[in-house]
Amino acid sequence: MKMRAKLAIGLVLVAGPQVLSPQATADKPKPATVETKPASKADTELALDAIVAKHLTALGGADVLRATKTMTYAVTGEMAGKKFSKTTRYARPGKVRIDLESEGGSVSKGFDGKVAWLKKGAEAAVEMNAEDAAAFKSEADFDEPLLDYARRGDTLKLIGKAEIAGAPVYDLELTKASGAIEHHFLDAATFLRVKRAWTGTYGGKTVAMAAQFADYKAVQGRMVSHAIEFGTDTSAGKSTVTQVTFDKPVDPAVFALPRKGQ
């Protein structure tokens, strides 16, 4: 039970804007896999580049996404039967802070571009160890995963078409420069992301993870999912976005390691 609880908190802490999704119960998390029909010349209706272009347009446009300097979002939700609220702030280049309040107490994480840190409750903030810091630094990247993916050294391919909740979706496989593989499922009509699936590690074990997205709303010229479900094969949660703002100035001190007493 302790392992599951820690995994649940870990998922909540790292559930960024691309990792929030629709409704799954804590008892019956949705599987991380979706049956996909292989792509072929006969059944591929759009070239990969066209699908990605339509996806970026649906989100608000590539130029708007590239120009975003900061993002702040707040959510409320439930994970492993426990309620939580979370506020995440991002700023370029490579800064992030996450503040989580749950029935188990408060946890904050931050990265100011140089130092990654962790603070639990009233305890003093401490620098993360090298392994945890390396994992958390990746959370500072809030770019849309399919935007300029080749420039980051990532590769993308169209696996084929699948169905989620009775609706056709395109299954795109993104292989990051690090070797990590993600599947992004885009609605074949709206080209908005409805699901993301990937494999993570926890406690030295490989864990299949998934997130589903719904209730898209326009916010400052961008389309943002407001109903989110996420989880693993053994634990699931859901959250609702309560506030999103883009390009609002954020004090750089917010991301720095808190001084003693803060």
Beta strands, then each sheet from edge to edge (+ up, - down):
strand 1: 36-38
strand 2: 70-79
strand 3: 82-91
strand 4: 95-102
strand 5: 105-111
strand 6: 116-120
strand 7: 126-127
strand 8: 155-164
strand 9: 167-175
strand 10: 181-187
strand 11: 193-202
strand 12: 205-219
strand 13: 222-232
strand 14: 236-246
sheet 1: 1+ 8- 9+ 10- 11+ 12- 13+ 14- 2+ 3- 4+ 5- 6+ 7-
end
